[in-house]
Structures are given as C-alpha cells and as structure tokens.
C-alpha cells in the first residue's frame, strides 16, 4: 500500500511510467538528470504535488521505489521523510539514511541523489529569507548565517515534536484548498521558515537564555502598544486595533511580539489580564467574584477565564479567592 501524500493528494500528478516525468521536472525546475524505478520488472507508482507560497516551495511525493539525480539549485532544502520504508539522500558525496519520523535531512547547494520508497516532503527555502528569519527570531544586531552544510536534525527535541508541527501546516494547506494566496495572507510560509530555524537551532529557541548575552531588541512601537494595553486591561481590543495603534502590519506585529516575549499579541494580553485579575482576587472587596473578574477582564465566559487561570497559575480562581 503506497502512503498518501502529505497534501494535495487528490489533485497530484500521477505516473505509472518512469519516463513520464512532467510533474517531477516541473517540481525540480527541469533540473532532473535521472529518474527511474529502484527494482526492474516491478510496477511503477509515483505521485507528486507542489505548492509555492511566495519564495517557498513545498514538494510532496510518494512512490513504491524511485531513484533520481538532480543538479544544483539556488537555496537550501529540508527533506522530511514521513512514511519511508527505506532510502537515502546523498549530496556531494555526503550520504545519510532516511529515518522516518526521527530525523530530517537539510542541505544547501550541490548535486543530489535520492533513493526512496514511501512518502516525504521536500521544502525549498530562500537562503536569504532563512537567514533573515534566524536574525529576527534571535533578536541580535548581527545576522547569524544558516550553515548550508549537510545536517540531519532530530525531529523531536525534548518535548517538541517538530514533525507534528510540520504536519499541522500540511493539514492547513489542505484545509484551505491549497489556495496559495490565502496561505500567503495567513503567513504560512513565515511559519515554515520559523519552524525550520527552530529545528536547526533548538538549543537557542528552547531556552530562556539570551543570545550572546544580548537581550532581544523590542521595537519602540511595541513598547508603546504594551504600555497602552497594560493601562487598559479591562477594555476589549482586537488584533486589527493593535495593528492600527502600533502602525505595524499583522505579520510584523506577530513577529515582534514573538521575538520580544515568546508570545503572540493576544497571548501576551491575556497573560497581563490574568495577572491583574489574580492581584485583584488576592486583595478582594465585596464586589470581587469570579464572574466579575472574567467579564471585567474581557474573557468570553467565567469557564474560559478559569481554564486559562488554572493553566497560568496551577490553581483555580476559587482557590485564590478562598485564601481571603
């Protein structure tokens, strides 16, 4: 049984003859030198789907056993083996066995040979964009350079299951009908770039330490916005209003908050409201109730407030009030 494609399975290019490589050549920019079945005499089955979001290209493929060679290409590539039963990837003489669900394969310029059985996804990045994303996430003055040497990063680091995070993005592609314009507006390409940087540098992104002793740079627009929000925690505010108040686009606003606080804007605001509510409940008056705290700090309901409160402080609002 051939595994399904990671995305766009129903509209994928299908080939039952290795000489029919139209879809493959389109995915590889016609830079294909050789393409054939691994074992002669067996039925051939190959599926491939492609989607491009801005300068990011994602190629999903599945087969019952293929071997191919391709030439150099501009940029870097991440290989995600999903359900490969066997195979290897070789770039400029550096060969690595594919380990489904365990390790990815990251490489830069160079001729590539690949032998696989099963399904996987190749992600082609812009080197400049990948470096810029790394610099933005680290929040440092200089621009760190992503190494384009062959790397085999682990897909699970501590409690972070990177493969599941990538798969959730593939599901999002299908959920939008693979609409590239909509995916662009949802900043899916940016999410993939950021996820890839985290995969390559997990020690930098899974700790609370600063990089080279430097604190992340916080834009003055974000500082002013946070000061306003902190002074108006009982007033509802939308992301659109945050964008208008800061003068930043949706993508820059999200990225700036993530870089400065490790949280999205709404997450940061919810955290401030929870701490303000806790302070009020530790010093209550006759009007202090869980309901008044929930609606007073713009939560949709007391149950939603209680759920987030428990996650933040490890105790229920009623337990905090009971202290007084």
C-alpha positions as CSV (number, residue, x, y, z in Angstrom):
1,X,0.0,0.0,0.0
2,X,1.5,3.3,-1.1
3,X,1.2,6.0,1.6
4,X,-0.9,9.1,0.9
5,X,0.7,12.4,0.0
6,X,1.2,15.0,2.8
7,X,-1.0,17.4,1.0
8,X,-3.0,17.9,-2.3
9,X,-3.3,14.1,-2.7
10,X,-6.4,14.3,-4.8
11,X,-5.0,16.7,-7.3
12,X,-1.5,15.3,-7.5
13,X,0.4,14.3,-10.7
14,X,0.4,10.6,-11.1
15,X,2.8,8.5,-13.1
16,X,2.9,4.7,-13.8
17,X,5.8,5.0,-16.1
18,X,9.2,6.5,-15.0
19,X,9.6,8.0,-18.5
20,X,6.6,10.2,-17.7
21,X,8.3,12.9,-15.6
22,X,6.4,16.0,-16.4
23,X,5.2,16.7,-12.8
24,X,8.6,15.8,-11.4
25,X,10.5,18.1,-13.8
26,X,8.1,20.9,-13.0
27,X,8.8,20.5,-9.3
28,X,12.5,20.3,-9.8
29,X,12.7,23.2,-12.3
30,X,13.7,20.8,-15.1
31,X,16.9,20.2,-13.3
32,X,16.5,16.4,-13.3
33,X,19.3,14.2,-14.6
34,X,17.9,10.7,-13.9
35,X,14.6,9.3,-12.8
36,X,13.9,5.5,-12.6
37,X,12.4,2.7,-10.5
38,X,14.7,1.1,-8.0
39,X,13.9,-2.5,-9.0
40,X,13.4,-3.5,-12.6
41,X,10.3,-5.5,-13.5
42,X,8.1,-4.2,-10.7
43,X,5.1,-2.0,-11.3
44,X,5.9,1.7,-11.0
45,X,3.8,4.1,-9.0
46,X,4.7,7.7,-8.3
47,X,2.7,10.7,-7.1
48,X,3.8,14.3,-6.6
49,X,2.2,17.6,-5.6
50,X,3.6,21.0,-5.5
51,X,2.7,24.3,-3.9
52,X,4.6,27.6,-3.9
53,X,3.9,30.4,-1.3
54,X,5.9,33.5,-2.1
55,X,9.5,32.2,-2.4
56,X,8.9,29.0,-0.6
57,X,8.3,25.7,-2.5
58,X,6.9,22.6,-0.9
59,X,7.0,19.3,-2.8
60,X,5.2,16.2,-1.5
61,X,5.9,12.8,-3.1
62,X,5.1,9.1,-2.6
63,X,6.2,6.1,-4.5
64,X,6.9,2.3,-4.4
65,X,10.6,2.9,-5.0
66,X,12.4,5.5,-7.1
67,X,15.9,6.7,-7.7
68,X,16.7,10.1,-9.1
69,X,19.5,12.6,-9.5
70,X,19.2,16.4,-9.7
71,X,21.6,19.2,-10.3
72,X,22.3,22.3,-8.2
73,X,19.5,24.7,-7.2
74,X,19.5,28.1,-5.7
75,X,18.7,27.9,-2.0
76,X,18.6,25.3,0.7
77,X,16.3,22.3,1.2
78,X,14.8,20.4,4.0
79,X,13.8,16.7,3.5
80,X,11.1,15.4,5.8
81,X,10.7,11.6,5.5
82,X,7.2,10.7,6.6
83,X,6.5,7.1,5.9
84,X,9.6,5.9,4.0
85,X,10.3,2.2,4.4
86,X,13.9,2.6,3.1
87,X,16.1,5.0,1.3
88,X,18.9,7.5,1.5
89,X,19.9,11.0,0.3
90,X,23.3,11.9,-1.0
91,X,24.6,15.5,-1.6
92,X,28.1,16.0,-3.0
93,X,29.1,12.6,-1.7
94,X,27.6,13.0,1.8
95,X,25.1,10.2,2.2
96,X,22.5,9.8,5.0
97,X,19.9,7.2,5.5
98,X,16.4,8.5,5.8
99,X,14.8,7.9,9.2
100,X,11.0,8.4,9.0
101,X,9.7,10.4,11.9
102,X,13.1,10.6,13.5
103,X,15.5,12.8,11.5
104,X,15.2,15.4,8.8
105,X,17.8,16.0,6.1
106,X,18.9,19.6,5.5
107,X,21.4,20.6,2.8
108,X,22.4,23.5,0.6
109,X,23.9,23.8,-2.9
110,X,25.1,20.6,-4.5
111,X,24.1,17.7,-6.8
112,X,21.6,15.4,-5.1
113,X,21.0,11.7,-5.4
114,X,18.0,10.2,-3.7
115,X,16.6,6.7,-3.3
116,X,13.3,6.3,-1.5
117,X,10.3,4.1,-1.0
118,X,7.3,5.7,0.7
119,X,6.3,9.3,1.2
120,X,8.0,12.5,2.2
121,X,8.1,16.3,1.7
122,X,10.9,18.5,0.4
123,X,10.9,22.2,1.3
124,X,13.0,24.6,-0.8
125,X,13.9,27.8,1.0
126,X,15.4,31.1,0.0
127,X,18.8,31.2,1.8
128,X,18.4,35.0,2.3
129,X,15.0,34.6,3.8
130,X,16.1,31.8,6.1
131,X,19.0,33.9,7.4
132,X,16.7,36.9,7.9
133,X,14.2,34.8,9.8
134,X,17.0,33.5,12.0
135,X,18.2,37.0,12.8
136,X,14.7,38.3,13.5
137,X,14.0,35.4,15.9
138,X,17.3,35.7,17.8
139,X,16.9,39.5,18.1
140,X,20.6,40.3,17.8
141,X,22.4,43.1,16.0
142,X,24.4,40.9,13.7
143,X,23.0,38.4,11.2
144,X,23.7,34.8,12.0
145,X,24.3,32.6,9.0
146,X,22.5,29.4,8.5
147,X,25.0,26.7,7.6
148,X,24.3,25.2,4.2
149,X,26.4,22.1,5.0
150,X,24.6,18.7,5.2
151,X,22.8,18.4,8.6
152,X,20.4,15.7,9.9
153,X,18.5,17.5,12.7
154,X,16.3,15.4,15.1
155,X,12.6,15.8,14.6
156,X,11.9,15.5,18.3
157,X,13.9,17.7,20.8
158,X,12.9,17.5,24.4
159,X,9.1,17.8,24.4
160,X,8.9,19.4,20.9
161,X,7.6,17.2,18.2
162,X,8.7,19.1,15.1
163,X,7.2,16.6,12.7
164,X,3.7,17.0,14.1
165,X,4.1,20.8,13.8
166,X,5.1,20.4,10.1
167,X,2.1,18.0,9.6
168,X,-0.3,20.5,11.1
169,X,0.9,23.0,8.4
170,X,0.3,20.4,5.7
171,X,-3.2,19.9,7.0
172,X,-3.7,23.6,6.9
173,X,-2.7,23.6,3.2
174,X,-5.4,21.0,2.5
175,X,-7.9,22.9,4.7
176,X,-7.6,26.0,2.5
177,X,-7.9,24.0,-0.7
178,X,-4.2,24.7,-1.3
179,X,-5.0,28.3,-2.1
180,X,-1.6,29.9,-2.3
181,X,-2.9,33.5,-2.0
182,X,-4.9,32.6,1.2
183,X,-1.9,30.7,2.6
184,X,0.2,33.8,1.9
185,X,-2.2,36.0,3.8
186,X,-2.1,33.5,6.7
187,X,1.7,33.8,6.7
188,X,2.1,30.0,6.4
189,X,5.4,30.5,4.6
190,X,6.7,32.6,7.5
191,X,5.6,29.8,10.0
192,X,7.5,27.2,8.0
193,X,10.6,29.4,7.9
194,X,10.4,30.0,11.7
195,X,9.8,26.3,12.3
196,X,12.8,25.3,10.2
197,X,15.1,27.8,12.1
198,X,13.9,26.2,15.4
199,X,14.6,22.8,14.0
200,X,18.2,23.8,13.1
201,X,18.9,25.7,16.3
202,X,16.8,24.1,19.0
203,X,19.2,25.0,21.9
204,X,18.8,28.7,21.1
205,X,15.0,28.6,20.9
206,X,14.1,26.1,23.6
207,X,15.7,28.0,26.5
208,X,15.1,31.3,28.2
209,X,18.7,32.5,27.9
210,X,19.6,35.4,25.7
211,X,21.8,35.0,22.6
212,X,25.4,36.1,23.3
213,X,24.3,37.9,26.4
214,X,22.2,40.4,24.4
215,X,18.5,41.0,25.2
216,X,16.1,40.8,22.2
217,X,15.5,44.1,20.6
218,X,12.0,45.5,21.3
219,X,10.6,47.9,18.7
220,X,9.5,51.2,20.2
221,X,6.1,50.7,18.6
222,X,5.7,47.5,20.6
223,X,6.8,49.2,23.8
224,X,4.2,52.0,23.4
225,X,1.5,49.5,22.5
226,X,2.2,47.4,25.5
227,X,2.2,50.4,27.8
228,X,-1.3,51.3,26.4
229,X,-2.6,47.8,26.7
230,X,-1.3,47.4,30.3
231,X,-3.2,50.6,31.2
232,X,-6.4,49.5,29.6
233,X,-6.7,45.8,30.5
234,X,-10.4,46.0,31.2
235,X,-11.1,47.3,27.7
236,X,-11.6,44.9,24.8
237,X,-9.1,45.2,21.9
238,X,-8.8,43.3,18.6
239,X,-5.7,42.4,16.6
240,X,-6.8,44.8,14.0
241,X,-6.9,47.6,16.6
242,X,-3.4,46.6,17.8
243,X,-2.2,46.9,14.2
244,X,-3.7,50.3,13.9
245,X,-2.4,51.6,17.2
246,X,1.1,50.3,16.5
247,X,1.2,51.2,12.8
248,X,2.6,47.7,12.1
249,X,1.3,45.1,9.7
250,X,-0.2,41.8,11.0
251,X,3.0,39.8,10.2
252,X,5.4,42.4,11.8
253,X,3.2,42.7,14.9
254,X,3.1,38.9,15.4
255,X,6.8,38.5,14.7
256,X,7.8,41.4,17.0
257,X,5.8,40.1,20.0
258,X,7.2,36.6,19.4
259,X,10.7,37.9,19.3
260,X,10.3,40.1,22.4
261,X,8.1,37.9,24.6
262,X,7.9,34.5,23.1
263,X,4.1,35.0,22.8
264,X,1.6,36.2,20.2
265,X,0.0,39.5,20.9
266,X,-3.3,38.1,22.2
267,X,-1.4,35.6,24.4
268,X,0.6,38.4,25.9
269,X,-2.5,40.5,26.6
270,X,-4.3,37.5,28.1
271,X,-1.3,36.9,30.4
272,X,-1.4,40.5,31.6
273,X,-5.1,40.3,32.3
274,X,-4.7,37.0,34.2
275,X,-2.0,38.5,36.5
276,X,-4.1,41.7,37.0
277,X,-7.1,39.5,37.9
278,X,-5.0,37.4,40.3
279,X,-3.8,40.6,42.1
280,X,-7.4,41.8,42.5
281,X,-8.5,38.4,43.9
282,X,-5.7,38.4,46.4
283,X,-6.9,41.8,47.6
284,X,-10.7,41.4,47.2
285,X,-13.6,43.6,48.1
286,X,-17.3,42.8,48.4
287,X,-17.7,43.0,44.6
288,X,-14.9,40.6,43.7
289,X,-16.3,37.4,42.2
290,X,-15.0,35.0,39.6
291,X,-17.7,36.2,37.2
292,X,-16.8,39.9,37.7
293,X,-13.2,39.1,37.1
294,X,-13.9,37.1,34.0
295,X,-16.1,39.7,32.3
296,X,-14.2,42.6,33.8
297,X,-11.0,41.5,32.1
298,X,-12.7,40.7,28.8
299,X,-12.9,36.9,28.9
300,X,-15.7,35.3,27.0
301,X,-17.1,33.5,30.0
302,X,-16.2,32.5,33.6
303,X,-15.3,29.0,32.4
304,X,-12.8,30.3,29.8
305,X,-11.3,32.6,32.5
306,X,-11.0,29.6,34.9
307,X,-9.4,27.4,32.3
308,X,-6.7,29.9,31.4
309,X,-6.2,30.9,35.1
310,X,-5.5,27.3,36.0
311,X,-3.1,26.9,33.2
312,X,-1.2,30.0,34.2
313,X,-1.1,29.7,38.0
314,X,-1.7,26.0,38.7
315,X,-4.8,26.7,40.8
316,X,-8.4,27.6,40.2
317,X,-9.7,31.2,40.7
318,X,-11.9,29.9,43.5
319,X,-8.8,28.6,45.3
320,X,-7.2,32.0,45.1
321,X,-10.3,33.7,46.5
322,X,-10.6,31.2,49.3
323,X,-7.4,32.4,50.7
324,X,-9.1,35.6,51.7
